[in-house]
């Protein structure tokens, strides 16, 4: 107890601070403070300095000079620059192809159009395969009205391979443009709310995830049973080439990218053994 009282007495001990004139040694001012008062004032001053420094760094541009700190707008700028770079690289590639084609034309060389085709088109449809007799067209209409989801209506060598496949709807929305091979529209256009997620229709491996001038941000997935699905005009792609996905996994965001797009929507295609099939016969949107 004596030590405790001695310590308290030490804190209570008062000191007098006097200001004297250097020449006349006249007392100009004086104040009396205890050691406890001196300690509390020093701590209060240090706390004030620390608070002011923290506020100055947190709410002024000085925080950008701290090593390791990134401005809030930096990530957004990086995403914008990345998208712009991809667009410029794609445009540059197209211009290089046009220049190469022009050089070959001027030299009188033969041109292989397949070298300059869109990488999204993985198979070609011959005109002879598209032609059908009048009776065949009537029969197709009857079958489609009887059973909208009957895969036997598709022209495939072995349609039973798709009969028991459960497709996942890539998006729920309004179909504005239907599948029509005669018009070279090999898929359907689905309109949905802004920023709606695009999902994989079946499990598989991503074989295309890039940007093209016509179809914008496009992703393609290779599935079993020789099936390939395409998702075009996205605003953002969330999967890369080589990644595996499951049915229902989010792979992109609906958008309006590409010259062939006139508004936010998803252009969805299904290809089976190199032939386009109507997605509406297998999926309920």
C-alpha atoms as one frame of an Amber mdcrd trajectory, in Angstrom:
protein
   0.000   0.000   0.000   2.883   2.360   0.670   4.167   1.926  -2.860   0.736
   2.677  -4.275   0.356   5.829  -2.181   3.891   6.886  -3.082   3.090   6.555
  -6.796  -0.129   8.558  -6.444   1.709  11.214  -4.519   4.244  11.407  -7.331
   1.477  12.018  -9.875  -0.069  14.662  -7.671   3.221  16.456  -7.211   2.875
  19.850  -8.872   5.479  21.577 -10.993   5.643  25.257 -11.787   6.652  26.434
 -15.256   7.981  30.001 -15.318   8.788  32.198 -18.318  11.519  34.761 -17.583
  12.891  37.659 -19.546  16.396  36.788 -20.679  17.799  40.227 -19.932  16.074
  41.326 -16.750  15.064  37.880 -15.478  11.643  39.342 -14.876   8.876  36.795
 -14.558   6.574  37.093 -17.562   4.184  34.218 -16.909   3.941  31.078 -14.881
   1.687  28.048 -14.523   1.452  25.204 -12.092   0.629  21.671 -13.267   0.727
  18.288 -11.649   2.602  15.452 -13.247  -0.714  13.702 -13.957  -1.976  16.791
 -15.809   1.218  16.957 -17.855   0.923  13.260 -18.772  -2.736  13.549 -19.822
  -2.060  16.625 -21.955   0.846  14.943 -23.731  -1.272  11.833 -24.434  -4.176
  13.982 -25.648  -1.849  15.871 -27.998  -0.432  12.627 -29.433  -3.946  11.210
 -29.889  -5.014  14.391 -31.701  -1.995  14.191 -34.032  -2.716  10.505 -34.808
  -6.413  11.202 -35.503  -5.662  14.131 -37.790  -3.047  12.098 -39.672  -5.476
   9.210 -40.177  -8.237  11.490 -41.464  -5.797  13.309 -43.735  -4.625  10.053
 -45.312  -8.079   8.453 -45.562  -9.994  11.366 -47.129  -7.385  13.148 -49.245
  -5.392  12.145 -52.368  -2.370  11.606 -50.127  -3.488   7.990 -49.627  -2.468
   7.234 -53.243   1.186   7.752 -52.262   1.040   4.853 -49.785   2.910   1.810
 -51.234   0.524  -1.011 -52.154  -2.612   1.148 -52.229  -4.585   1.167 -55.490
  -7.052   3.946 -56.330 -10.730   2.830 -56.435 -11.028   3.644 -60.127  -7.953
   1.599 -61.094  -9.722  -1.787 -61.399 -12.519  -0.275 -63.509  -9.972   1.394
 -65.786  -8.071  -1.876 -66.175 -11.228  -3.744 -67.214 -12.097  -0.996 -69.691
  -8.584  -1.013 -71.158  -8.610  -4.813 -71.411 -11.898  -4.817 -73.331 -10.695
  -1.996 -75.571  -7.431  -3.847 -76.240  -9.288  -7.024 -77.202 -11.481  -5.021
 -79.588  -8.472  -3.333 -81.184  -6.662  -6.653 -81.597  -9.727  -8.205 -83.232
 -10.121  -5.234 -85.605  -6.419  -5.365 -86.421  -6.666  -9.068 -87.261  -9.613
  -8.413 -89.579  -7.754  -5.595 -91.322  -4.720  -7.827 -91.780  -6.940 -10.486
 -93.346  -8.483  -7.931 -95.704  -5.044  -6.635 -96.665  -3.812 -10.181 -97.335
  -6.898 -10.910 -99.430  -6.425  -7.682-101.418  -2.764  -8.524-102.075  -3.715
 -11.963-103.378  -6.403 -10.470-105.598  -3.929  -7.961-107.046  -1.434 -10.770
-107.686  -4.123 -12.862-109.376  -3.822 -15.701-106.880  -6.675 -17.975-105.854
  -8.290 -17.111-102.519  -9.338 -19.701 -99.980 -12.360 -18.176 -98.255 -12.091
 -20.622 -95.362  -9.006 -18.772 -94.132 -11.065 -15.645 -93.553 -14.247 -17.143
 -92.125 -15.624 -16.415 -88.678 -14.046 -18.717 -86.096 -17.457 -19.192 -84.474
 -18.784 -21.114 -87.502 -17.561 -24.634 -86.954 -19.513 -26.343 -89.734 -20.996
 -25.460 -93.065 -24.427 -26.219 -94.509 -24.674 -27.075 -98.195 -27.565 -25.675
-100.187 -28.451 -29.204-101.307 -28.991 -30.196 -97.687 -31.383 -27.312 -97.117
 -33.692 -28.049-100.017 -36.805 -30.055 -99.227 -39.847 -31.164-101.182 -43.271
 -29.652-100.635 -44.556 -32.884 -99.039 -41.568 -32.989 -96.684 -42.235 -29.415
 -95.556 -45.893 -30.173 -94.823 -44.938 -33.295 -92.894 -42.502 -31.299 -90.738
 -45.152 -28.728 -89.866 -47.591 -31.463 -88.808 -45.023 -33.191 -86.604 -43.926
 -29.913 -84.990 -47.536 -29.041 -84.100 -48.139 -32.518 -82.605 -45.065 -32.579
 -80.398 -42.966 -29.461 -80.063 -40.204 -31.192 -78.117 -39.976 -34.397 -80.132
 -36.317 -34.718 -81.143 -37.320 -37.165 -83.906 -38.357 -34.137 -85.958 -34.693
 -33.211 -86.332 -32.770 -34.353 -89.372 -30.061 -36.376 -87.658 -28.591 -39.745
 -88.488 -29.316 -41.088 -85.001 -31.866 -38.776 -83.309 -32.417 -41.186 -80.424
 -29.079 -40.075 -78.962 -30.709 -36.743 -77.966 -34.022 -38.166 -76.820 -33.144
 -38.561 -73.137 -30.868 -35.522 -72.724 -32.111 -32.954 -70.216 -31.077 -29.515
 -71.486 -30.764 -26.560 -69.096 -32.290 -23.313 -70.384 -29.406 -20.841 -70.853
 -31.774 -17.965 -70.093 -35.475 -17.357 -69.462 -37.045 -14.715 -71.674 -38.999
 -13.836 -74.784 -38.015 -15.372 -78.131 -37.973 -12.550 -80.689 -36.393 -14.352
 -83.663 -36.911 -18.071 -84.242 -34.698 -20.716 -85.799 -34.854 -20.501 -89.627
 -32.297 -22.266 -91.821 -33.733 -20.710 -94.989 -32.829 -17.263 -93.622 -29.455
 -18.575 -92.377 -30.562 -17.937 -88.809 -29.130 -21.030 -87.141 -30.361 -20.274
 -83.653 -32.889 -18.272 -81.665 -32.780 -14.773 -80.160 -33.966 -14.480 -76.559
 -34.618 -11.113 -74.900 -34.220 -10.942 -71.114 -33.670  -8.267 -68.423 -30.403
  -6.337 -68.357 -27.424  -8.021 -66.640 -29.183 -11.402 -66.748 -26.793 -14.348
 -66.321 -26.181 -16.745 -69.231 -25.903 -20.405 -68.162 -24.470 -23.509 -69.804
 -27.143 -25.746 -71.311 -25.169 -28.955 -70.724 -21.893 -29.966 -69.074 -18.873
 -29.733 -71.314 -15.619 -27.973 -72.199 -15.281 -24.390 -73.417 -13.776 -24.440
 -76.940 -14.301 -20.768 -77.795 -14.304 -17.651 -75.644 -13.470 -14.551 -77.634
 -14.731 -11.412 -79.369 -15.672 -11.103 -83.039 -16.818  -8.113 -85.041 -20.191
  -9.593 -86.008 -21.197 -11.619 -82.954 -19.368  -9.676 -80.220 -18.405 -11.613
 -77.094 -19.083 -15.244 -77.979 -18.588 -18.478 -76.064 -18.964 -22.059 -77.326
 -19.086 -25.317 -75.350 -18.346 -28.835 -76.626 -20.711 -31.405 -75.087 -21.054
 -35.161 -75.345 -22.977 -36.794 -78.223 -21.270 -34.469 -80.761 -23.208 -31.452
 -79.466 -21.898 -27.881 -79.510 -23.740 -24.881 -78.056 -23.036 -21.224 -78.927
 -23.875 -18.137 -76.849 -23.426 -14.862 -78.732 -23.656 -11.067 -78.187 -22.679
 -11.255 -74.493 -21.469  -8.210 -72.587 -19.052 -10.219 -70.413 -17.525 -13.698
 -70.744 -16.841 -15.523 -67.467 -15.173 -18.699 -68.769 -11.971 -19.286 -70.723
 -11.013 -21.822 -73.377 -10.283 -25.212 -71.837 -12.397 -24.762 -68.711 -14.993
 -27.414 -67.895 -18.508 -26.354 -66.935 -21.607 -28.035 -65.557 -25.179 -27.557
 -66.691 -26.469 -24.327 -65.168 -23.034 -22.785 -64.560 -22.936 -19.048 -65.294
 -20.705 -18.461 -68.333 -21.551 -14.877 -69.309 -23.829 -11.858 -69.017 -26.469
 -10.869 -71.583 -25.378  -7.982 -73.775 -25.532  -6.123 -77.065 -22.047  -6.665
 -78.504 -21.282  -7.199 -82.177 -22.435  -5.603 -85.422 -25.288  -8.114 -85.897
 -26.921  -7.169 -82.597 -29.643  -4.501 -82.438 -30.369  -4.705 -78.728 -29.556
  -6.633 -75.539 -30.340 -10.307 -76.156 -28.844 -13.803 -76.353 -28.354 -15.551
 -79.684 -28.289 -19.262 -78.822 -27.369 -22.071 -81.232 -27.221 -25.874 -80.990
 -25.194 -27.960 -83.455 -25.325 -31.746 -83.657 -22.793 -33.583 -85.818 -22.136
 -30.474 -87.874 -25.814 -29.585 -88.410 -27.784 -26.801 -86.777 -30.835 -27.949
 -84.792 -33.737 -25.951 -83.416 -33.150 -25.225 -79.690 -36.907 -24.852 -79.129
 -37.374 -28.580 -79.828 -35.240 -29.417 -76.784 -35.375 -26.479 -74.378 -38.262
 -24.553 -72.834 -37.268 -20.878 -72.672
